[in-house]
Amino acid sequence: VRHEAVGSRPDAAVPAQPTACQETRFMKGVHMRAAGDGALTLALHGDVGWDITPAGVTAALKGAGKQPITVSLHSYGGDALAGVAIHNMLARHEGRKTVVIEGVAASAASLIAMAGDRIVMPENAFLMIHEAWGGAMGDAEQMRGTADLLDSISAAYRSTYAKRSGMDEDEVAALMRAETWFTAAEAVAKGLATEEAEPAEIVASVNPDA
């Protein structure tokens, strides 16, 4: 009896190998996952400015080139100006961007979401926008300066929401003053998301070529 190793003949059947995935962690809340087929998923999970930082996102995008990326986003927000920086970094990425709001994108995280060419929300996810807020210590002039800064940050957010959604700035301003929470359907209706999907269908729906 002769024994031959599988694959020793040109016509021998070779068992299929599992597709490997590689994941790189850049910060506590910033991970880039490369699937075996080359698809990239950037996970941004945690507090903006602490777990999710501009430096971490810069490092994660450095090796992405012009490839399409899916951004898996789950955050209650955080540092407003870090949110501006991360939004702009993602917006400049030359590949197609699909943002998936996994559970919530609130405050600064909602601005980050606006960088997506597609913004996909499962039907049970939420998005929240509000005016900038913060605290300060000092004399009256310092307090007035802080109030002016908060007004400027709110104006920057308002402009970004308006451009992305198609709403006029007055309508956006009213929604921000009210600290508005949107369901997926409500966000789509206002232009703050592009599509609603059932949670189980998200994997299929984030195909960057769709």
Secondary structure by P-SEA (a helix, b strand, c coil): ccccccccccccccccccbbbbbbbccccbbbbbcccbbbbbbbcccccccccaaaaaaaaccccccbbbbbcccccccaaaaaaaaaaaaacccbbbbbccccccaaaaaaaccccbbbbccccbbbbbcccccccccaaaaaaaaaaaaaaaaaaaaaaaaaccccaaaaaaaaaacccccaaaaaaacccccccccccccccccccc
